[in-house]
Amino acid sequence: MSLGTKIAWDDTVLPFQLDVSDMRGRVARLDGVLDGILKQHDYPEKVEALVAEMALLTALIGQTVSLRWKLSLQVQSKGPVRMIATDYYAPQQEGEPARIRAYASFDRDRLTDGAPFDQVGEGYFAIMIDQGEGTQPYQGITPLAGGSISACAEAYFAQSEQLPTRFSLSFGKSTEPGVGEHWRAGG
């Protein structure tokens, strides 16, 4: 893959529609944006994985909303990872990129050897949409369930929006010859 082709796909969300199947969706890839978010913090790898999953979901969902200002996703839990919060800021002008930020709060001493989602205990998954000054913010909440943050997002869409939604995500550290280890995500 040429450098130009690689750059064209980095940090991208592409919509698609399959008319015959009555299906639409998004394909996303986060590279530099995700790596930049995670490099700002000193998270253990399991917490990084949860933040990566949440940031990818935020990009996929944020791009689908006709948004004037901000979409936020949030996980609140009683587990070792107490909170994960992400924000998607809509582009200011046509053709400009959206912005994403993410943060996690956790108790390092309570982290276990289990899978990343095992670090999240009982709690809730929330989606908040704020269209800016003069509007009433929207908030939808569902319990944490299903074994992943993407399963929680699917449950939210099934319960709150009555919209069949599926996420297929992949995220982790990538290594390439001549390039240091870095985070990537796609869905």
N, C-alpha and C positions, 0 to 999 in steps of 0.2 A: 504494500500500500504506500502510495507516495505521501509526502508530508502534506501536500495540498488536500488530498483526499481525507487524510486523518483529521486535519484541522476542520474540514467541512462537517465532519460527523461529531466532533467533540462538543459536549454541552449543548445537545440539540433535542428538541421534541418535535416529531413529525406526525401530523394527523393523517388518518386514513379512513376510508369508507368502502365497505364491500356491499354494493347495492343489492346483488342477488341474495346475499345472506342476511340482509337487513342488520348489518353490524358496522359499528364505527369504533375507532379507538385512537390510541397514540402509541408511538414507539419513541422511547427516550433513551438517551445516553448521557451520563454525567461523568466527566473526566476531571478537568482542571478545577471546575467549580467545587466538586465534591472533595477533591484532594485539598483544595484551599480551605474549605470549611474545617476539615478534620485536622489540618496542620496547626490551626489556631488554638487547639486544645490538647491537653495531655490525657486522652481517654485510653483506657485499656481496650484491646482489640474487640472484645464483645460489645462494649459500649459504642465503639466506632461502627460496628456492623449495624447496630440498631439505628444510629444516626444516619448511616448511609441508606438504609431501607426507607426511613422516614423522609429524607431529602428527595429520594427518587419518587416516592409517592407524591410529595408536594409538587414536584415538577410536572408529573403526569396529570394530577388533578387541577393544578393551577392553570395549566394551559387550556383546559376545557371550559373554564368558567369565563363568562364575559365580565371581566374584572376591571374596575376602575382604580382600585387601590391595593388591597391586601387579602390574601388567603392564609390562614394559619391552621396547622395541624398540631395536635397536642396529645401526648400520652401522660396521664397522671397515674401513679401506682404506689402501692405499699411495699413493693419489692426493692431490691438493691438499687435499681434504676428508678428513681422517684419521678423523674419528669424528662420528657423529650419534647422540645418545642421547635417548630419550623415555621418560617414565614416565606411566602412567595409574593413578591411585589411586581405588579403588572408593569409592562414597559410604559414609559412616559410618552413616547412617540412611536408611531408605526415604524417597524423595522429595527427598533432598539431591542436589546435583550431584556428579559425579565431578570430579577435578582432573587436569590435564595439565601437564607441564613438558617442556621440550625444550632441548637444548644441542648446539652443533656446535664442533668443533675443526678448524682449517684453517690452511694456509700461504698467506697472502695473495699472496706473491710467486710462487707456483706456479699460481695460478688462470689458466685459459686463456679464450679467446674462445668456446669450445665451449658446448654446451647444459649445463644444470645437472648432469645425470647424468654428463657427461663429466668432471666435477670429482672423481668417485669412481673410484678405480682398482680394481685387483685386491684382493679382500678377502672379507668375509662379511657376511651379514644374520643377525641372531639375534633370537629371541623368548624372553623369560624370564618365568616366572610365579612369583611368590613369594606364597604364601598366608599368610605370617606365621609367628610363633613356633610351634615344634613341628612344622613341616612341612618336607618336602624340596623345595627349589626345582626347577622344571623349566626346561630350556634346550634349544632347538632351533636348529640352525645350518644355513644353506645358503650356497653361494657367491653372490657378486654377479654377476648376469647378467640380460639381458633389456632393458636400456635405460632402466629406471626403478626406483625403490624399490618401487613397487606391483607391478611384474613380479617382483621378488625375493620379495615377500610371497606372490604367487601360486605361485611355485616352492616356497616353504617349505610351503604348505598341500598342494600336490600331492605333494611328497616325504615330508614328515614326518607329515602328518595323513591322507594319501590322501583329501582332501576337495576336490572341484572348486570352486575359488574364483575369482571375478573381481572386480576393482576398476575402477571408472570414476571418476577423480578430476579435479577442476578446481581450480586455485588460482592466485592472483595478486593484484596490487594493484587495488583498486577505487576508482573516483572517483564521487562523487555530488554533485549541486548542494548547496552549503552545508555539505558535509562534506569534511574533508581526506582525502587519499589514505591508504588503509589496506588491510591484507591480509585476504583472505577465502578460504575453501576449502569445497568441497562434493564429496560423493561418494556 
